[in-house]
Amino acid sequence: MIRVSAVLKQSFLFSVRNTTLPVEIKNDTIQTTKPNASLHGFGLSNIKLILNKYHADFVMDYEDGWFQFTGEIEAQVRK
């Protein structure tokens, strides 16, 4: 199961939750448990790179069978 939510006001706040086996979060990373690990695990890294580029915040958490990634980035008004 995957749950996605997003809100745009003065900032863009988004959250992605999915059910998973227990994961260990160390230094804002998760080691993949999939076979051929070199072909997996790029999604979170790419999102974190984008958030870091724009000095945005994120947090990761695992609890009761759910992994959650939440990010917040300042909304930019284009003129």
PDB file of N, CA, C and O in Angstrom:
ATOM      1  N   MET A   1       0.842  -1.159   0.000  1.00  0.00           N
ATOM      2  CA  MET A   1       0.000   0.000   0.000  1.00  0.00           C
ATOM      3  C   MET A   1       0.899   1.238   0.000  1.00  0.00           C
ATOM      4  O   MET A   1       1.910   1.275   0.702  1.00  0.00           O
ATOM      5  N   ILE A   2       0.536   2.234  -0.774  1.00  0.00           N
ATOM      6  CA  ILE A   2       1.265   3.494  -0.840  1.00  0.00           C
ATOM      7  C   ILE A   2       0.266   4.635  -0.641  1.00  0.00           C
ATOM      8  O   ILE A   2      -0.811   4.641  -1.237  1.00  0.00           O
ATOM      9  N   ARG A   3       0.638   5.597   0.204  1.00  0.00           N
ATOM     10  CA  ARG A   3      -0.196   6.778   0.436  1.00  0.00           C
ATOM     11  C   ARG A   3       0.644   8.010   0.129  1.00  0.00           C
ATOM     12  O   ARG A   3       1.763   8.152   0.622  1.00  0.00           O
ATOM     13  N   VAL A   4       0.093   8.892  -0.686  1.00  0.00           N
ATOM     14  CA  VAL A   4       0.780  10.127  -1.061  1.00  0.00           C
ATOM     15  C   VAL A   4      -0.127  11.296  -0.712  1.00  0.00           C
ATOM     16  O   VAL A   4      -1.324  11.279  -0.998  1.00  0.00           O
ATOM     17  N   SER A   5       0.462  12.312  -0.091  1.00  0.00           N
ATOM     18  CA  SER A   5      -0.298  13.524   0.176  1.00  0.00           C
ATOM     19  C   SER A   5       0.598  14.721  -0.115  1.00  0.00           C
ATOM     20  O   SER A   5       1.817  14.659   0.044  1.00  0.00           O
ATOM     21  N   ALA A   6      -0.036  15.816  -0.545  1.00  0.00           N
ATOM     22  CA  ALA A   6       0.708  17.029  -0.876  1.00  0.00           C
ATOM     23  C   ALA A   6      -0.175  18.245  -0.615  1.00  0.00           C
ATOM     24  O   ALA A   6      -1.381  18.223  -0.860  1.00  0.00           O
ATOM     25  N   VAL A   7       0.459  19.307  -0.112  1.00  0.00           N
ATOM     26  CA  VAL A   7      -0.230  20.557   0.166  1.00  0.00           C
ATOM     27  C   VAL A   7       0.658  21.697  -0.316  1.00  0.00           C
ATOM     28  O   VAL A   7       1.851  21.732  -0.013  1.00  0.00           O
ATOM     29  N   LEU A   8       0.075  22.626  -1.065  1.00  0.00           N
ATOM     30  CA  LEU A   8       0.808  23.788  -1.545  1.00  0.00           C
ATOM     31  C   LEU A   8       0.167  25.038  -0.973  1.00  0.00           C
ATOM     32  O   LEU A   8      -0.975  25.368  -1.291  1.00  0.00           O
ATOM     33  N   LYS A   9       0.908  25.722  -0.133  1.00  0.00           N
ATOM     34  CA  LYS A   9       0.487  27.023   0.398  1.00  0.00           C
ATOM     35  C   LYS A   9       1.709  27.915   0.306  1.00  0.00           C
ATOM     36  O   LYS A   9       2.170  28.213  -0.796  1.00  0.00           O
ATOM     37  N   GLN A  10       2.240  28.344   1.432  1.00  0.00           N
ATOM     38  CA  GLN A  10       3.468  29.128   1.410  1.00  0.00           C
ATOM     39  C   GLN A  10       4.682  28.236   1.193  1.00  0.00           C
ATOM     40  O   GLN A  10       5.774  28.713   0.885  1.00  0.00           O
ATOM     41  N   SER A  11       4.475  26.952   1.355  1.00  0.00           N
ATOM     42  CA  SER A  11       5.501  25.959   1.050  1.00  0.00           C
ATOM     43  C   SER A  11       4.804  24.753   0.424  1.00  0.00           C
ATOM     44  O   SER A  11       3.583  24.610   0.490  1.00  0.00           O
ATOM     45  N   PHE A  12       5.614  23.898  -0.181  1.00  0.00           N
ATOM     46  CA  PHE A  12       5.099  22.657  -0.743  1.00  0.00           C
ATOM     47  C   PHE A  12       5.482  21.550   0.222  1.00  0.00           C
ATOM     48  O   PHE A  12       6.662  21.244   0.391  1.00  0.00           O
ATOM     49  N   LEU A  13       4.492  20.958   0.848  1.00  0.00           N
ATOM     50  CA  LEU A  13       4.692  19.888   1.814  1.00  0.00           C
ATOM     51  C   LEU A  13       4.167  18.604   1.196  1.00  0.00           C
ATOM     52  O   LEU A  13       3.019  18.542   0.758  1.00  0.00           O
ATOM     53  N   PHE A  14       5.010  17.578   1.161  1.00  0.00           N
ATOM     54  CA  PHE A  14       4.565  16.301   0.603  1.00  0.00           C
ATOM     55  C   PHE A  14       5.014  15.163   1.493  1.00  0.00           C
ATOM     56  O   PHE A  14       6.027  15.249   2.187  1.00  0.00           O
ATOM     57  N   SER A  15       4.242  14.101   1.455  1.00  0.00           N
ATOM     58  CA  SER A  15       4.538  12.928   2.258  1.00  0.00           C
ATOM     59  C   SER A  15       4.194  11.685   1.454  1.00  0.00           C
ATOM     60  O   SER A  15       3.146  11.608   0.812  1.00  0.00           O
ATOM     61  N   VAL A  16       5.097  10.716   1.503  1.00  0.00           N
ATOM     62  CA  VAL A  16       4.872   9.432   0.853  1.00  0.00           C
ATOM     63  C   VAL A  16       5.070   8.360   1.916  1.00  0.00           C
ATOM     64  O   VAL A  16       6.113   8.291   2.565  1.00  0.00           O
ATOM     65  N   ARG A  17       4.048   7.526   2.080  1.00  0.00           N
ATOM     66  CA  ARG A  17       4.107   6.416   3.050  1.00  0.00           C
ATOM     67  C   ARG A  17       3.869   5.115   2.321  1.00  0.00           C
ATOM     68  O   ARG A  17       3.032   5.039   1.421  1.00  0.00           O
ATOM     69  N   ASN A  18       4.605   4.095   2.709  1.00  0.00           N
ATOM     70  CA  ASN A  18       4.338   2.773   2.159  1.00  0.00           C
ATOM     71  C   ASN A  18       4.629   1.706   3.202  1.00  0.00           C
ATOM     72  O   ASN A  18       5.484   1.864   4.074  1.00  0.00           O
ATOM     73  N   THR A  19       3.884   0.611   3.077  1.00  0.00           N
ATOM     74  CA  THR A  19       4.115  -0.511   3.971  1.00  0.00           C
ATOM     75  C   THR A  19       5.383  -1.219   3.543  1.00  0.00           C
ATOM     76  O   THR A  19       5.696  -1.295   2.354  1.00  0.00           O
ATOM     77  N   THR A  20       6.103  -1.730   4.510  1.00  0.00           N
ATOM     78  CA  THR A  20       7.363  -2.406   4.222  1.00  0.00           C
ATOM     79  C   THR A  20       7.780  -3.266   5.406  1.00  0.00           C
ATOM     80  O   THR A  20       7.289  -3.101   6.523  1.00  0.00           O
ATOM     81  N   LEU A  21       8.677  -4.169   5.139  1.00  0.00           N
ATOM     82  CA  LEU A  21       9.326  -4.883   6.225  1.00  0.00           C
ATOM     83  C   LEU A  21      10.163  -3.868   6.993  1.00  0.00           C
ATOM     84  O   LEU A  21      10.451  -2.796   6.461  1.00  0.00           O
ATOM     85  N   PRO A  22      10.560  -4.168   8.218  1.00  0.00           N
ATOM     86  CA  PRO A  22      11.352  -3.197   8.987  1.00  0.00           C
ATOM     87  C   PRO A  22      12.598  -2.734   8.226  1.00  0.00           C
ATOM     88  O   PRO A  22      13.294  -3.529   7.594  1.00  0.00           O
ATOM     89  N   VAL A  23      12.856  -1.434   8.306  1.00  0.00           N
ATOM     90  CA  VAL A  23      14.051  -0.846   7.701  1.00  0.00           C
ATOM     91  C   VAL A  23      14.794  -0.055   8.767  1.00  0.00           C
ATOM     92  O   VAL A  23      14.197   0.439   9.723  1.00  0.00           O
ATOM     93  N   GLU A  24      16.099   0.055   8.589  1.00  0.00           N
ATOM     94  CA  GLU A  24      16.921   0.840   9.498  1.00  0.00           C
ATOM     95  C   GLU A  24      17.379   2.091   8.768  1.00  0.00           C
ATOM     96  O   GLU A  24      17.974   2.009   7.693  1.00  0.00           O
ATOM     97  N   ILE A  25      17.101   3.246   9.353  1.00  0.00           N
ATOM     98  CA  ILE A  25      17.478   4.525   8.769  1.00  0.00           C
ATOM     99  C   ILE A  25      18.740   4.998   9.484  1.00  0.00           C
ATOM    100  O   ILE A  25      18.733   5.226  10.694  1.00  0.00           O
ATOM    101  N   LYS A  26      19.824   5.143   8.717  1.00  0.00           N
ATOM    102  CA  LYS A  26      21.092   5.615   9.268  1.00  0.00           C
ATOM    103  C   LYS A  26      21.609   6.742   8.402  1.00  0.00           C
ATOM    104  O   LYS A  26      21.731   6.590   7.187  1.00  0.00           O
ATOM    105  N   ASN A  27      21.916   7.882   9.023  1.00  0.00           N
ATOM    106  CA  ASN A  27      22.449   9.034   8.289  1.00  0.00           C
ATOM    107  C   ASN A  27      21.572   9.396   7.095  1.00  0.00           C
ATOM    108  O   ASN A  27      22.077   9.675   6.008  1.00  0.00           O
ATOM    109  N   ASP A  28      20.270   9.390   7.302  1.00  0.00           N
ATOM    110  CA  ASP A  28      19.297   9.738   6.263  1.00  0.00           C
ATOM    111  C   ASP A  28      19.368   8.834   5.044  1.00  0.00           C
ATOM    112  O   ASP A  28      19.069   9.273   3.933  1.00  0.00           O
ATOM    113  N   THR A  29      19.757   7.583   5.233  1.00  0.00           N
ATOM    114  CA  THR A  29      19.764   6.615   4.139  1.00  0.00           C
ATOM    115  C   THR A  29      19.207   5.281   4.622  1.00  0.00           C
ATOM    116  O   THR A  29      19.159   4.988   5.817  1.00  0.00           O
ATOM    117  N   ILE A  30      18.794   4.495   3.650  1.00  0.00           N
ATOM    118  CA  ILE A  30      18.304   3.142   3.908  1.00  0.00           C
ATOM    119  C   ILE A  30      19.022   2.215   2.939  1.00  0.00           C
ATOM    120  O   ILE A  30      19.070   2.488   1.740  1.00  0.00           O
ATOM    121  N   GLN A  31      19.570   1.146   3.437  1.00  0.00           N
ATOM    122  CA  GLN A  31      20.198   0.165   2.570  1.00  0.00           C
ATOM    123  C   GLN A  31      19.108  -0.707   1.944  1.00  0.00           C
ATOM    124  O   GLN A  31      18.213  -1.189   2.637  1.00  0.00           O
ATOM    125  N   THR A  32      19.195  -0.901   0.634  1.00  0.00           N
ATOM    126  CA  THR A  32      18.204  -1.739  -0.027  1.00  0.00           C
ATOM    127  C   THR A  32      18.413  -3.196   0.360  1.00  0.00           C
ATOM    128  O   THR A  32      19.538  -3.637   0.596  1.00  0.00           O
ATOM    129  N   THR A  33      17.326  -3.925   0.421  1.00  0.00           N
ATOM    130  CA  THR A  33      17.383  -5.356   0.701  1.00  0.00           C
ATOM    131  C   THR A  33      17.059  -6.157  -0.559  1.00  0.00           C
ATOM    132  O   THR A  33      16.963  -7.383  -0.516  1.00  0.00           O
ATOM    133  N   LYS A  34      16.894  -5.458  -1.677  1.00  0.00           N
ATOM    134  CA  LYS A  34      16.546  -6.114  -2.928  1.00  0.00           C
ATOM    135  C   LYS A  34      17.770  -6.805  -3.524  1.00  0.00           C
ATOM    136  O   LYS A  34      18.902  -6.377  -3.301  1.00  0.00           O
ATOM    137  N   PRO A  35      17.535  -7.878  -4.285  1.00  0.00           N
ATOM    138  CA  PRO A  35      18.652  -8.503  -4.988  1.00  0.00           C
ATOM    139  C   PRO A  35      19.270  -7.499  -5.963  1.00  0.00           C
ATOM    140  O   PRO A  35      18.565  -6.637  -6.487  1.00  0.00           O
ATOM    141  N   ASN A  36      20.549  -7.599  -6.206  1.00  0.00           N
ATOM    142  CA  ASN A  36      21.275  -6.706  -7.101  1.00  0.00           C
ATOM    143  C   ASN A  36      21.098  -5.251  -6.663  1.00  0.00           C
ATOM    144  O   ASN A  36      20.528  -4.430  -7.381  1.00  0.00           O
ATOM    145  N   ALA A  37      21.596  -4.965  -5.482  1.00  0.00           N
ATOM    146  CA  ALA A  37      21.421  -3.656  -4.850  1.00  0.00           C
ATOM    147  C   ALA A  37      21.931  -2.503  -5.702  1.00  0.00           C
ATOM    148  O   ALA A  37      21.471  -1.374  -5.534  1.00  0.00           O
ATOM    149  N   SER A  38      22.862  -2.754  -6.603  1.00  0.00           N
ATOM    150  CA  SER A  38      23.405  -1.667  -7.419  1.00  0.00           C
ATOM    151  C   SER A  38      22.375  -1.109  -8.408  1.00  0.00           C
ATOM    152  O   SER A  38      22.584  -0.040  -8.980  1.00  0.00           O
ATOM    153  N   LEU A  39      21.277  -1.820  -8.609  1.00  0.00           N
ATOM    154  CA  LEU A  39      20.233  -1.367  -9.529  1.00  0.00           C
ATOM    155  C   LEU A  39      19.045  -0.735  -8.807  1.00  0.00           C
ATOM    156  O   LEU A  39      18.045  -0.408  -9.445  1.00  0.00           O
ATOM    157  N   HIS A  40      19.137  -0.558  -7.493  1.00  0.00           N
ATOM    158  CA  HIS A  40      18.012  -0.059  -6.703  1.00  0.00           C
ATOM    159  C   HIS A  40      18.460   1.063  -5.776  1.00  0.00           C
ATOM    160  O   HIS A  40      19.652   1.232  -5.522  1.00  0.00           O
ATOM    161  N   GLY A  41      17.495   1.826  -5.274  1.00  0.00           N
ATOM    162  CA  GLY A  41      17.765   2.823  -4.254  1.00  0.00           C
ATOM    163  C   GLY A  41      18.088   4.205  -4.766  1.00  0.00           C
ATOM    164  O   GLY A  41      18.695   4.993  -4.040  1.00  0.00           O
ATOM    165  N   PHE A  42      17.707   4.532  -5.991  1.00  0.00           N
ATOM    166  CA  PHE A  42      18.020   5.846  -6.548  1.00  0.00           C
ATOM    167  C   PHE A  42      16.937   6.883  -6.260  1.00  0.00           C
ATOM    168  O   PHE A  42      17.226   8.079  -6.235  1.00  0.00           O
ATOM    169  N   GLY A  43      15.712   6.454  -6.044  1.00  0.00           N
ATOM    170  CA  GLY A  43      14.591   7.375  -5.871  1.00  0.00           C
ATOM    171  C   GLY A  43      14.774   8.337  -4.719  1.00  0.00           C
ATOM    172  O   GLY A  43      14.689   9.550  -4.910  1.00  0.00           O
ATOM    173  N   LEU A  44      15.025   7.821  -3.516  1.00  0.00           N
ATOM    174  CA  LEU A  44      15.206   8.694  -2.361  1.00  0.00           C
ATOM    175  C   LEU A  44      16.436   9.581  -2.524  1.00  0.00           C
ATOM    176  O   LEU A  44      16.409  10.752  -2.146  1.00  0.00           O
ATOM    177  N   SER A  45      17.499   9.041  -3.077  1.00  0.00           N
ATOM    178  CA  SER A  45      18.710   9.836  -3.281  1.00  0.00           C
ATOM    179  C   SER A  45      18.439  11.022  -4.202  1.00  0.00           C
ATOM    180  O   SER A  45      18.905  12.130  -3.940  1.00  0.00           O
ATOM    181  N   ASN A  46      17.696  10.797  -5.264  1.00  0.00           N
ATOM    182  CA  ASN A  46      17.374  11.877  -6.197  1.00  0.00           C
ATOM    183  C   ASN A  46      16.502  12.946  -5.539  1.00  0.00           C
ATOM    184  O   ASN A  46      16.743  14.139  -5.723  1.00  0.00           O
ATOM    185  N   ILE A  47      15.514  12.537  -4.790  1.00  0.00           N
ATOM    186  CA  ILE A  47      14.641  13.488  -4.104  1.00  0.00           C
ATOM    187  C   ILE A  47      15.444  14.297  -3.085  1.00  0.00           C
ATOM    188  O   ILE A  47      15.267  15.511  -2.982  1.00  0.00           O
ATOM    189  N   LYS A  48      16.323  13.634  -2.332  1.00  0.00           N
ATOM    190  CA  LYS A  48      17.132  14.340  -1.339  1.00  0.00           C
ATOM    191  C   LYS A  48      18.077  15.336  -2.007  1.00  0.00           C
ATOM    192  O   LYS A  48      18.296  16.421  -1.469  1.00  0.00           O
ATOM    193  N   LEU A  49      18.638  14.995  -3.159  1.00  0.00           N
ATOM    194  CA  LEU A  49      19.505  15.925  -3.889  1.00  0.00           C
ATOM    195  C   LEU A  49      18.745  17.187  -4.292  1.00  0.00           C
ATOM    196  O   LEU A  49      19.255  18.298  -4.150  1.00  0.00           O
ATOM    197  N   ILE A  50      17.530  17.011  -4.793  1.00  0.00           N
ATOM    198  CA  ILE A  50      16.705  18.158  -5.184  1.00  0.00           C
ATOM    199  C   ILE A  50      16.369  19.017  -3.968  1.00  0.00           C
ATOM    200  O   ILE A  50      16.487  20.241  -4.024  1.00  0.00           O
ATOM    201  N   LEU A  51      15.953  18.391  -2.878  1.00  0.00           N
ATOM    202  CA  LEU A  51      15.609  19.148  -1.679  1.00  0.00           C
ATOM    203  C   LEU A  51      16.824  19.886  -1.129  1.00  0.00           C
ATOM    204  O   LEU A  51      16.708  21.036  -0.705  1.00  0.00           O
ATOM    205  N   ASN A  52      17.975  19.244  -1.131  1.00  0.00           N
ATOM    206  CA  ASN A  52      19.202  19.907  -0.660  1.00  0.00           C
ATOM    207  C   ASN A  52      19.572  21.088  -1.550  1.00  0.00           C
ATOM    208  O   ASN A  52      20.017  22.122  -1.052  1.00  0.00           O
ATOM    209  N   LYS A  53      19.394  20.945  -2.854  1.00  0.00           N
ATOM    210  CA  LYS A  53      19.708  22.028  -3.787  1.00  0.00           C
ATOM    211  C   LYS A  53      18.934  23.297  -3.450  1.00  0.00           C
ATOM    212  O   LYS A  53      19.456  24.404  -3.581  1.00  0.00           O
ATOM    213  N   TYR A  54      17.681  23.131  -3.013  1.00  0.00           N
ATOM    214  CA  TYR A  54      16.821  24.268  -2.709  1.00  0.00           C
ATOM    215  C   TYR A  54      16.725  24.538  -1.199  1.00  0.00           C
ATOM    216  O   TYR A  54      15.815  25.228  -0.739  1.00  0.00           O
ATOM    217  N   HIS A  55      17.665  23.990  -0.449  1.00  0.00           N
ATOM    218  CA  HIS A  55      17.746  24.213   0.999  1.00  0.00           C
ATOM    219  C   HIS A  55      16.438  23.862   1.698  1.00  0.00           C
ATOM    220  O   HIS A  55      15.983  24.570   2.597  1.00  0.00           O
ATOM    221  N   ALA A  56      15.857  22.773   1.274  1.00  0.00           N
ATOM    222  CA  ALA A  56      14.589  22.309   1.834  1.00  0.00           C
ATOM    223  C   ALA A  56      14.851  21.256   2.914  1.00  0.00           C
ATOM    224  O   ALA A  56      15.971  20.770   3.071  1.00  0.00           O
ATOM    225  N   ASP A  57      13.819  20.925   3.632  1.00  0.00           N
ATOM    226  CA  ASP A  57      13.925  19.969   4.731  1.00  0.00           C
ATOM    227  C   ASP A  57      13.208  18.668   4.384  1.00  0.00           C
ATOM    228  O   ASP A  57      12.259  18.644   3.601  1.00  0.00           O
ATOM    229  N   PHE A  58      13.691  17.596   4.987  1.00  0.00           N
ATOM    230  CA  PHE A  58      13.010  16.304   4.860  1.00  0.00           C
ATOM    231  C   PHE A  58      13.258  15.477   6.106  1.00  0.00           C
ATOM    232  O   PHE A  58      14.201  15.720   6.859  1.00  0.00           O
ATOM    233  N   VAL A  59      12.403  14.510   6.306  1.00  0.00           N
ATOM    234  CA  VAL A  59      12.550  13.583   7.420  1.00  0.00           C
ATOM    235  C   VAL A  59      12.065  12.215   6.964  1.00  0.00           C
ATOM    236  O   VAL A  59      11.127  12.107   6.174  1.00  0.00           O
ATOM    237  N   MET A  60      12.713  11.178   7.468  1.00  0.00           N
ATOM    238  CA  MET A  60      12.304   9.803   7.182  1.00  0.00           C
ATOM    239  C   MET A  60      12.016   9.104   8.503  1.00  0.00           C
ATOM    240  O   MET A  60      12.657   9.373   9.519  1.00  0.00           O
ATOM    241  N   ASP A  61      11.043   8.203   8.470  1.00  0.00           N
ATOM    242  CA  ASP A  61      10.678   7.504   9.693  1.00  0.00           C
ATOM    243  C   ASP A  61      10.145   6.122   9.334  1.00  0.00           C
ATOM    244  O   ASP A  61       9.577   5.923   8.260  1.00  0.00           O
ATOM    245  N   TYR A  62      10.332   5.180  10.237  1.00  0.00           N
ATOM    246  CA  TYR A  62       9.729   3.858  10.104  1.00  0.00           C
ATOM    247  C   TYR A  62       9.052   3.528  11.419  1.00  0.00           C
ATOM    248  O   TYR A  62       9.657   3.616  12.488  1.00  0.00           O
ATOM    249  N   GLU A  63       7.771   3.142  11.324  1.00  0.00           N
ATOM    250  CA  GLU A  63       7.028   2.775  12.526  1.00  0.00           C
ATOM    251  C   GLU A  63       5.876   1.849  12.169  1.00  0.00           C
ATOM    252  O   GLU A  63       5.115   2.115  11.238  1.00  0.00           O
ATOM    253  N   ASP A  64       5.758   0.774  12.910  1.00  0.00           N
ATOM    254  CA  ASP A  64       4.630  -0.156  12.791  1.00  0.00           C
ATOM    255  C   ASP A  64       4.358  -0.614  11.364  1.00  0.00           C
ATOM    256  O   ASP A  64       3.205  -0.656  10.934  1.00  0.00           O
ATOM    257  N   GLY A  65       5.423  -0.961  10.620  1.00  0.00           N
ATOM    258  CA  GLY A  65       5.244  -1.488   9.277  1.00  0.00           C
ATOM    259  C   GLY A  65       5.116  -0.439   8.184  1.00  0.00           C
ATOM    260  O   GLY A  65       4.891  -0.783   7.024  1.00  0.00           O
ATOM    261  N   TRP A  66       5.257   0.836   8.536  1.00  0.00           N
ATOM    262  CA  TRP A  66       5.138   1.929   7.566  1.00  0.00           C
ATOM    263  C   TRP A  66       6.440   2.720   7.498  1.00  0.00           C
ATOM    264  O   TRP A  66       6.985   3.118   8.527  1.00  0.00           O
ATOM    265  N   PHE A  67       6.934   2.944   6.284  1.00  0.00           N
ATOM    266  CA  PHE A  67       8.036   3.864   6.042  1.00  0.00           C
ATOM    267  C   PHE A  67       7.422   5.156   5.537  1.00  0.00           C
ATOM    268  O   PHE A  67       6.512   5.135   4.707  1.00  0.00           O
ATOM    269  N   GLN A  68       7.918   6.284   6.037  1.00  0.00           N
ATOM    270  CA  GLN A  68       7.385   7.580   5.615  1.00  0.00           C
ATOM    271  C   GLN A  68       8.527   8.535   5.300  1.00  0.00           C
ATOM    272  O   GLN A  68       9.485   8.663   6.063  1.00  0.00           O
ATOM    273  N   PHE A  69       8.398   9.208   4.147  1.00  0.00           N
ATOM    274  CA  PHE A  69       9.315  10.274   3.746  1.00  0.00           C
ATOM    275  C   PHE A  69       8.485  11.532   3.605  1.00  0.00           C
ATOM    276  O   PHE A  69       7.503  11.559   2.863  1.00  0.00           O
ATOM    277  N   THR A  70       8.886  12.589   4.328  1.00  0.00           N
ATOM    278  CA  THR A  70       8.178  13.860   4.272  1.00  0.00           C
ATOM    279  C   THR A  70       9.176  14.953   3.916  1.00  0.00           C
ATOM    280  O   THR A  70      10.257  15.034   4.498  1.00  0.00           O
ATOM    281  N   GLY A  71       8.805  15.788   2.959  1.00  0.00           N
ATOM    282  CA  GLY A  71       9.661  16.891   2.548  1.00  0.00           C
ATOM    283  C   GLY A  71       8.886  18.186   2.501  1.00  0.00           C
ATOM    284  O   GLY A  71       7.673  18.193   2.293  1.00  0.00           O
ATOM    285  N   GLU A  72       9.599  19.285   2.698  1.00  0.00           N
ATOM    286  CA  GLU A  72       8.976  20.596   2.618  1.00  0.00           C
ATOM    287  C   GLU A  72       9.940  21.553   1.939  1.00  0.00           C
ATOM    288  O   GLU A  72      11.108  21.666   2.312  1.00  0.00           O
ATOM    289  N   ILE A  73       9.418  22.234   0.938  1.00  0.00           N
ATOM    290  CA  ILE A  73      10.234  23.180   0.172  1.00  0.00           C
ATOM    291  C   ILE A  73       9.469  24.475   0.037  1.00  0.00           C
ATOM    292  O   ILE A  73       8.258  24.472  -0.187  1.00  0.00           O
ATOM    293  N   GLU A  74      10.176  25.585   0.172  1.00  0.00           N
ATOM    294  CA  GLU A  74       9.540  26.898   0.074  1.00  0.00           C
ATOM    295  C   GLU A  74       8.954  27.087  -1.322  1.00  0.00           C
ATOM    296  O   GLU A  74       9.612  26.807  -2.324  1.00  0.00           O
ATOM    297  N   ALA A  75       7.722  27.559  -1.378  1.00  0.00           N
ATOM    298  CA  ALA A  75       7.083  27.819  -2.670  1.00  0.00           C
ATOM    299  C   ALA A  75       7.706  29.066  -3.264  1.00  0.00           C
ATOM    300  O   ALA A  75       7.901  30.064  -2.569  1.00  0.00           O
ATOM    301  N   GLN A  76       8.017  29.011  -4.548  1.00  0.00           N
ATOM    302  CA  GLN A  76       8.609  30.154  -5.234  1.00  0.00           C
ATOM    303  C   GLN A  76       7.574  30.745  -6.182  1.00  0.00           C
ATOM    304  O   GLN A  76       6.964  30.030  -6.978  1.00  0.00           O
ATOM    305  N   VAL A  77       7.386  32.043  -6.087  1.00  0.00           N
ATOM    306  CA  VAL A  77       6.424  32.729  -6.928  1.00  0.00           C
ATOM    307  C   VAL A  77       7.157  33.216  -8.184  1.00  0.00           C
ATOM    308  O   VAL A  77       8.159  33.924  -8.087  1.00  0.00           O
ATOM    309  N   ARG A  78       6.657  32.838  -9.345  1.00  0.00           N
ATOM    310  CA  ARG A  78       7.252  33.290 -10.604  1.00  0.00           C
ATOM    311  C   ARG A  78       6.559  34.550 -11.070  1.00  0.00           C
ATOM    312  O   ARG A  78       5.338  34.675 -10.978  1.00  0.00           O
ATOM    313  N   LYS A  79       7.348  35.479 -11.568  1.00  0.00           N
ATOM    314  CA  LYS A  79       6.770  36.743 -12.044  1.00  0.00           C
ATOM    315  C   LYS A  79       6.893  36.838 -13.538  1.00  0.00           C
ATOM    316  O   LYS A  79       6.465  37.828 -14.131  1.00  0.00           O
TER     317      LYS A  79
END
